[in-house]
C-alpha cells in the first residue's frame, strides 16, 4: 500500500511540475532580411528613375508648349 501511494505521489508531482512550466512567450515574427542592392543594381535603379523623370518632364513641357 505504501509503495502504491509513493508512486501515486510521484505521478502527481510530475503532473504539477509539468503544468507549472512557464508557457513559451509569444513567438516573435522573423525579421525580414535586409535586401542589399549591389552597386550595379543601385545604378540601374538610378538610371530608371532619371529616365522616368525625363519622360515626365518632356510630357509636361509638350503639354505646356505655348501656354504662358
C-alpha positions as CSV (number, residue, x, y, z in Angstrom):
1,X,0.0,0.0,0.0
2,X,2.8,2.3,0.9
3,X,4.6,1.7,-2.4
4,X,1.4,2.5,-4.4
5,X,0.9,5.7,-2.5
6,X,4.5,6.7,-3.2
7,X,4.1,6.0,-7.0
8,X,0.8,8.0,-7.0
9,X,2.6,10.9,-5.2
10,X,5.3,10.7,-7.8
11,X,2.9,11.0,-10.7
12,X,1.0,13.9,-9.1
13,X,4.3,15.7,-8.5
14,X,5.3,15.3,-12.2
15,X,1.9,16.4,-13.4
16,X,2.1,19.5,-11.2
17,X,5.6,20.2,-12.3
18,X,4.7,20.0,-16.0
19,X,1.6,22.2,-15.6
20,X,3.7,24.9,-13.8
21,X,6.2,25.1,-16.5
22,X,6.5,28.6,-18.0
23,X,4.5,28.9,-21.1
24,X,6.6,29.9,-24.1
25,X,6.4,33.6,-24.7
26,X,4.7,34.9,-27.8
27,X,6.6,33.8,-30.9
28,X,8.3,36.9,-32.4
29,X,7.8,37.2,-36.2
30,X,11.0,36.5,-38.0
31,X,12.8,39.6,-39.1
32,X,12.8,40.2,-42.8
33,X,16.3,40.1,-44.2
34,X,17.6,43.5,-45.3
35,X,17.8,43.4,-49.1
36,X,21.2,44.8,-50.0
37,X,21.5,46.0,-53.6
38,X,24.7,45.7,-55.4
39,X,26.3,48.9,-56.9
40,X,25.1,47.8,-60.3
41,X,21.5,47.4,-59.2
42,X,21.7,50.8,-57.5
43,X,23.0,52.4,-60.7
44,X,20.3,50.7,-62.8
45,X,17.6,51.9,-60.4
46,X,19.0,55.4,-60.5
47,X,19.1,55.3,-64.4
48,X,15.5,54.1,-64.4
49,X,14.4,57.0,-62.1
50,X,16.2,59.6,-64.2
51,X,14.7,58.2,-67.4
52,X,11.2,58.3,-65.8
53,X,11.9,61.9,-64.6
54,X,13.0,63.0,-68.1
55,X,9.9,61.4,-69.7
56,X,7.5,63.1,-67.3
57,X,9.3,66.4,-67.9
58,X,9.1,66.0,-71.6
59,X,5.4,65.2,-71.5
60,X,4.6,68.2,-69.3
61,X,6.7,70.5,-71.4
62,X,4.9,69.3,-74.5
63,X,1.6,69.9,-72.8
64,X,2.6,73.3,-71.7
65,X,4.1,74.3,-75.0
66,X,2.8,77.7,-76.0
67,X,1.0,78.1,-72.7
68,X,2.4,81.1,-70.7
